Amino acid sequence: MYQAALPVAEALGVNVPIITYNGALIKDTEGTVLYSQFLPTSIVGEVADFCRAQGWHIQSYNQDELYFAEYDRFAEFYEGEQQIKGHTVGWDGLKQQNDSVSKMLSITDSKEETDQRVAILQERFGDQIDAVRSNARYAEIISKGVSKASGIQRLAEVLKVPMAETMAIGDGDNDLPMLHAAGKSVAMGNAGENVKSSL
């Protein structure tokens, strides 16, 4: 989330563009939006209904605010891990918060469950969204074509920097497109072997 990343930039005392939501929103520390690509409004409701029918936790990020359909153990876990407070709005409320949704997120208990959920979401909605695992427990739903790679490419265009002169550092599966797109890429020490071996 932009509001989660902003304090880091402010602590460093720099006004820099921040690529957030897997590349769906690029915004500098002064609040200027450099790029955005939100989920289609109709798909937000469809994904929410589908997740509800499966008994899955789902949350969304609309206008840089976090919304839960239900405040369950996954919501509590996420707030604690990210140090962000969300709004519990019910299933209808979640569907109504649909005008500027950067991403939706379903949280699971294991990597295997997350991979299965990503595959199901991609199969069901793949013509309109991209589903990706950002860590062992997070299945993210973003607008079709959005990725950290597209985010860094958009930012390079704005800044008029050749992609060959960009650098990316990452550790997760959702970092792979960005790591492959950047001119120079580094896998973090805690990265999975599949990430390290792909560079």
Helices and strands as residue ranges (DSSP letters): H 2-12, E 17-20, G 21-23, E 25-28, E 33-36, H 41-54, E 59-62, E 65-68, H 73-82, E 87-88, H 90-96, E 101-107, H 111-125, E 129-135, E 138-143, H 148-159, G 163-165, E 167-170, G 173-175, H 176-181, E 184-187, H 193-197
